[in-house]
Amino acid sequence: MSNTALLAKLQASFIGCKTEYPTVDGKRGPRVYLDSAASTLMMAPAYEVGHEFLTHYASTHSELHYAARGAGHAFDWAHEQVLKFVDANPEQYCSFFAGSGATAGFNRMAASLSCARPERSIVLISEMEHHSNDLPHRHHNAQVVHVPCMGEFERYGGLDMDKLRAIFAEHGDKINYIAVTGASNVTGAITPLGEVAELAHAVGAYLIVDASQMIAHAPVSMDQADIDILVFSGHKIYAPGSPGAVIAKKDVLNAIKPAELGGGMVDDVYLEEYMPTATLPDREEAGTPNIVGGIMLGAVLDLLHRAGMDKVREKEIGQIDFAWNGLKSIEGVSVYGPEPADVPRTGTIAFNIKGFDHGLTAAALNDYHNIQVRNGCFCAHPYVRELLKRQLWEMDIDPDAPNAEADVERKRGMARASLGLYTTQSDLEKLIEAVRDLAGRRDEILSLYEPIGSNGYRHKHFRPAATDLFDPERLLGQYLASSA
Ligand SMILES: Cc1ncc(COP(=O)(O)O)c(C=O)c1O
């Protein structure tokens, strides 16, 4: 099958793309899912591989019965798919699975690297980072230097390479590592990883890349960019329920002590002492792994590798331009981050409609247009505050006020539309039309909603209960009734 045909087949394969929900007008229709930066939908053929594996299920770490042997083989295969997908030479790199997403990987690496090189007490982090690639480093290291981005106000974003150079020159071999995102989860701004690696390696620092927002959107080559450690979440690349993945140079892993201990990662244990294994990835995978999730993730990566991530990127670039220009052209709509022509970006677009709080935009897009977007600060509070600074000042709000009250929280955020492989041109047309529609009847919409919690909104008359949408108990009830 050609790459193009495979890509088309995969695009049509996602579970839940067309799930129907009710709207205010009393109708029911298929949703438009534009919340992929939070979590992507499941790719059906990968789910089927995981489902089939369950008919052979057994835990790994044994060769002596058929199922355990099969599980071990399939789990090894999943590790190989991870390496192949990020173009990491297996001689030099090792992949392992950790936790339920990228967060586990960052905590592990921060804990281990800070102990391994205590004489290098400084780590660098960009101001764009998701809290998951910021707080673990703050927690485990003596000093964190935050590297600013280029531009200002609404166009802030994209790592400022001149400032980064100056910071490397100032702190030199005191720097243990730099942790940067491959692409922002707020604006999609892409980091020039090869250049960052060169700067880091010139002073003997490691480069940790948060690929959570890049992995499903653009090709990644660890070999080419000489990345030391790369971390991503399987649920952000079409395998919800899969673990986080860490790919690291073997040299780095061999130089650190594993941060997690337990079964499967030791050669022997006595009451007085224990001997962690030198075998990778076992040394980094304490406990019974998420085998099904790992295999489903391996299946997604294999399929996308065959289809070609360059083709995925090509498709998305056109869609980004269309959505960015479409939203930007609507009167009263602000879009955030550098222009796509200035800094390359992935398919994540944060925006606000004048006079709408971010929570109201997300609620009204859902209730009136069946469009699912996320809102808030997206666990990137410092970055979002910087992007919103001018607009908040204009409202007499201090963006940096700690513990802001609910009224401020309601203003301090954005709506975010984020694309996936399943996103169609028609989805984006619907988004642009829906935003135009809301912007054009602001007073009516405002009168129909009331605030809830610190930044939410709910319609005064249209409130389907969560259990009307999906209810595990109802499903179990059906099962019990049918088997009675
Ligand atoms: C850029 C980025 N890094 C890290 C994370 C954390 O991922 P997880 O919650 O899967 O651990 C996210 C999640 O939204 C993200 O967008």
The ligand as a Tripos MOL2 file, in Angstrom:
@<TRIPOS>MOLECULE
LIG
   16    16     1     0     0
SMALL
NO_CHARGES

@<TRIPOS>ATOM
      1 C1          4.0660   19.7180   26.3260 C.3       1 LIG1
      2 C2          3.5720   18.7580   27.3570 C.ar      1 LIG1
      3 N1          4.4410   18.1820   28.1820 N.ar      1 LIG1
      4 C3          4.0640   17.3000   29.1220 C.ar      1 LIG1
      5 C4          2.7500   16.9730   29.2920 C.ar      1 LIG1
      6 C5          2.3630   16.0040   30.3690 C.3       1 LIG1
      7 O1          1.8990   14.8280   29.8190 O.3       1 LIG1
      8 P1          1.1940   13.7130   30.7190 P.3       1 LIG1
      9 O2          0.0760   14.4010   31.4410 O.co2     1 LIG1
     10 O3          0.7360   12.7170   29.7290 O.co2     1 LIG1
     11 O4          2.2020   13.1790   31.6560 O.co2     1 LIG1
     12 C6          1.7790   17.5590   28.4630 C.ar      1 LIG1
     13 C7          0.3460   17.2470   28.6520 C.2       1 LIG1
     14 O5         -0.5260   17.9930   28.2920 O.2       1 LIG1
     15 C8          2.2000   18.4670   27.4590 C.ar      1 LIG1
     16 O6          1.3360   19.0450   26.6310 O.3       1 LIG1
@<TRIPOS>BOND
     1     1     2 1
     2     2     3 ar
     3     2    15 ar
     4     3     4 ar
     5     4     5 ar
     6     5     6 1
     7     5    12 ar
     8     6     7 1
     9     7     8 1
    10     8     9 2
    11     8    10 1
    12     8    11 1
    13    12    13 1
    14    12    15 ar
    15    13    14 2
    16    15    16 1
@<TRIPOS>SUBSTRUCTURE
     1 LIG1         1 GROUP 0 **** ****
